Amino acid sequence: MLLLKKMKAVKITSADQLVSALKKEKQKQNITNYRLAKLTGLTQGALSQIFAGNRTPEIETALKIAKALKLKILLENENK
């Protein structure tokens, strides 16, 4: 039996919104940096810096986090 979970989609127009959406979903799911590090292959230190707002993640890093949180990221051009 195959179970598929629907991913929640979030529209993003800036790096700040991206980190905010990831942080909100992480808190909602009550996932620790330790667990997220295991799921993403990132270090706990890197995750701490990202979620504290001290480091802006590369898009590849943000997508790893989003995938681990089962969060679909929709990038929008804010100049529309």
C-alpha positions in Angstrom: 0.0 0.0 0.0 1.4 3.4 -1.0 0.4 6.4 1.0 1.0 9.9 -0.5 0.9 13.0 1.6 -0.2 16.2 0.0 2.4 18.9 0.3 1.4 22.3 1.6 2.2 25.1 -0.9 3.5 28.5 0.1 4.0 31.5 -2.2 7.3 33.3 -1.7 8.5 36.6 -3.1 11.5 37.3 -0.9 14.3 35.5 1.0 12.8 36.8 4.3 9.4 35.2 3.4 11.1 32.0 2.5 12.9 31.7 5.9 9.7 32.8 7.7 7.6 30.1 5.9 10.2 27.4 6.7 10.5 28.4 10.3 6.7 28.6 10.7 6.2 25.1 9.3 9.1 23.7 11.4 7.4 25.1 14.5 4.0 23.8 13.4 5.4 20.3 13.0 7.4 20.6 16.2 10.6 19.4 14.5 13.9 20.0 16.3 17.0 21.2 14.5 18.5 17.8 15.4 15.8 15.9 13.6 15.8 18.4 10.6 19.6 18.0 10.4 19.2 14.2 10.1 16.5 14.6 7.4 18.4 17.2 5.3 22.1 16.4 5.8 22.7 19.9 7.1 24.3 20.7 10.4 22.4 21.8 13.4 24.5 24.9 13.5 23.6 25.9 10.0 19.9 25.4 10.7 20.2 27.4 13.9 21.8 30.3 12.0 19.1 30.1 9.2 16.2 30.1 11.6 17.7 32.8 13.8 17.9 35.0 10.8 21.7 35.2 10.9 22.2 33.4 7.6 20.2 33.4 4.3 20.1 29.9 2.9 21.1 29.1 -0.7 18.1 28.0 -2.7 19.4 24.4 -2.8 19.5 24.5 1.0 16.1 26.0 1.4 14.7 23.4 -0.9 16.2 20.6 1.2 14.6 22.0 4.3 11.3 22.5 2.5 11.3 18.9 1.2 12.0 17.5 4.7 9.1 19.6 6.0 6.9 18.4 3.0 6.5 22.0 2.1 6.2 23.0 -1.6 7.8 26.4 -2.4 6.3 28.6 -5.1 8.6 31.4 -6.1 6.8 34.5 -7.5 8.2 37.5 -9.2 7.4 40.5 -6.9 7.7 42.8 -9.9 4.5 41.5 -11.5 
